Amino acid sequence: MPIYEYRCRKCNKEFEVVQSITAPELKSCKFCRGPVTKLMSVSSFHLKGSGWYVTDYGGRQAPVRESAAKSETTTEASAPATEAATPSTTDAKA
């Protein structure tokens, strides 16, 4: 649940209240019962981890795709070796 800040217009105290988004705003101070004003405050919300603009796309250049080319050549080289091993195991069973 979000935390909302209020300031009393009578005693000038500021206080925080944890309330749901759908809950009605407070009308009176919890200290002196005077009228209150809802304050706007800065959120401490920060996106972290991969997949967000700041970590993946913010001013960095695209990575070099050499590793993808190397992995394709290793899969091509390993494919004939597995095909060659298959007939020898079938010959052994016959």
For each residue, the residues with C-beta under 8 A, 3 or more apart:
1: 18 19 20
2: 18 19 20 21
3: 16 17 18
4: 16 17 18 19 25 38 39
5: 14 15 16 17 38 39 41
6: 14 15 16 17 26 29 36 37 38 39
7: 12 13 14 36 37 39
8: 11 12 13 14 15 29 31 32 34 35 36
9: 12 34 35 36 37
10: 29 32 34 35
11: 8 29 31 32 34
12: 7 8 9
13: 7 8 29 31 32
14: 5 6 7 8 39
15: 5 6 8 29 30 31
16: 3 4 5 6
17: 3 4 5 6 26 30
18: 1 2 3 4
19: 1 2 4 23
20: 1 2 23
21: 2
22:
23: 19 20
24:
25: 4 38
26: 6 17 30 36 38
27: 35 36
28: 33 34 35 36
29: 6 8 10 11 13 15 32 33 34 35 36
30: 15 17 26
31: 8 11 13 15
32: 8 10 11 13 29
33: 28 29
34: 8 9 10 11 28 29
35: 8 9 10 27 28 29
36: 6 7 8 9 26 27 28 29
37: 6 7 9
38: 4 5 6 25 26
39: 4 5 6 7 14
40:
41: 5
42:
43:
44:
45:
46:
47: 52 54
48: 52 55
49: 52 55
50: 55 56
51: 55 56
52: 47 48 49 55 56
53: 56 57 58
54: 47 58
55: 48 49 50 51 52 58
56: 50 51 52 53 60
57: 53 60
58: 53 54 55
59:
60: 56 57
61:
62:
63:
64: 67
65: 68 69
66: 69 70
67: 64 70 71
68: 65 71 72
69: 65 66 72 73
70: 66 67 73 74
71: 67 68 74 75
72: 68 69 75 76
73: 69 70 76 77
74: 70 71 77 78
75: 71 72 78 79
76: 72 73 79
77: 73 74 80 81
78: 74 75 81 82
79: 75 76 82 83
80: 77 83 84
81: 77 78 84 85
82: 78 79 85 86
83: 79 80 86 87
84: 80 81 87 88
85: 81 82 88 89
86: 82 83 89 90
87: 83 84 90 91
88: 84 85 91 92
89: 85 86 92 93
90: 86 87 93 94
91: 87 88 94
92: 88 89
93: 89 90
94: 90 91
